[in-house]
Amino acid sequence: MRVSNAADVGAVLRDGRQRQGMTQAQLAEVVGTSRAWIVAVEAGSPNARLDLVLRALQWVDLAVDVAPDRAGAELDRLLDRDDG
């Protein structure tokens, strides 16, 4: 699944947690945070700590894979970069 914003991350985390049969409280305990934090991330909070988000994703058996995107070509055009 392509994730492009905090709401997408929250949805992926929620789906993964539910697939694992975990409650928000159980996930919060193993991540080392509060249930309120899990609720906020699953709701799409844009201010969640990245290290905790990554840890939460690992606990629900998900990984982050970073790959090039078309936005890079658009950025090059905006910055008037030349490939050659």
C-alpha positions as CSV (number, residue, x, y, z in Angstrom):
1,M,0.0,0.0,0.0
2,R,1.2,3.5,-0.8
3,V,1.2,5.7,2.2
4,S,1.3,9.5,1.5
5,N,0.1,11.1,4.7
6,A,-0.4,10.7,8.5
7,A,-4.0,9.4,8.0
8,D,-2.7,6.6,5.7
9,V,-0.1,5.6,8.3
10,G,-2.8,5.6,11.0
11,A,-5.1,3.4,8.8
12,V,-2.3,1.0,8.1
13,L,-1.4,0.7,11.7
14,R,-5.0,0.2,12.8
15,D,-5.5,-2.5,10.1
16,G,-2.3,-4.3,11.1
17,R,-3.1,-4.1,14.8
18,Q,-6.6,-5.6,14.2
19,R,-5.1,-8.3,12.0
20,Q,-2.8,-9.3,14.9
21,G,-5.8,-9.4,17.2
22,M,-4.3,-6.7,19.5
23,T,-6.2,-4.0,21.3
24,Q,-5.0,-0.4,21.4
25,A,-4.0,-0.9,25.0
26,Q,-2.0,-4.0,24.2
27,L,-0.1,-2.2,21.4
28,A,0.5,0.8,23.6
29,E,2.1,-1.4,26.2
30,V,4.5,-3.2,23.9
31,V,5.4,0.0,22.1
32,G,6.0,1.8,25.4
33,T,3.4,4.5,25.0
34,S,-0.1,5.3,26.0
35,R,-3.4,4.1,24.5
36,A,-4.2,7.8,23.8
37,W,-1.1,8.0,21.7
38,I,-2.2,4.9,19.7
39,V,-5.6,6.4,19.3
40,A,-4.1,9.7,18.0
41,V,-1.8,7.9,15.5
42,E,-4.6,5.7,14.2
43,A,-6.7,8.9,13.8
44,G,-3.9,10.4,11.6
45,S,-2.1,12.7,14.0
46,P,0.6,14.5,12.0
47,N,2.7,15.0,15.1
48,A,3.5,11.5,16.2
49,R,7.1,10.6,17.0
50,L,8.6,8.7,14.1
51,D,10.6,6.3,16.2
52,L,7.4,5.2,18.0
53,V,5.4,4.9,14.8
54,L,8.1,2.6,13.4
55,R,8.2,0.5,16.6
56,A,4.4,0.2,16.5
57,L,4.4,-0.8,12.8
58,Q,7.0,-3.5,13.7
59,W,4.8,-4.9,16.4
60,V,2.0,-5.4,14.0
61,D,4.3,-7.1,11.5
62,L,4.6,-4.2,9.1
63,A,7.7,-2.6,7.6
64,V,8.4,0.7,6.0
65,D,9.9,0.5,2.5
66,V,11.1,3.8,0.9
67,A,11.2,4.0,-2.9
68,P,11.6,6.8,-5.5
69,D,8.5,8.6,-6.5
70,R,7.4,10.8,-9.3
71,A,7.6,13.8,-7.0
72,G,11.4,13.8,-7.4
73,A,11.0,14.5,-11.1
74,E,8.6,17.4,-10.3
75,L,11.1,18.7,-7.8
76,D,13.9,18.7,-10.3
77,R,11.7,20.6,-12.8
78,L,10.8,23.2,-10.1
79,L,14.5,23.6,-9.2
80,D,15.4,23.7,-12.9
81,R,17.8,20.8,-12.5
82,D,19.3,19.0,-15.5
83,D,20.2,15.3,-15.5
84,G,23.2,15.8,-17.7
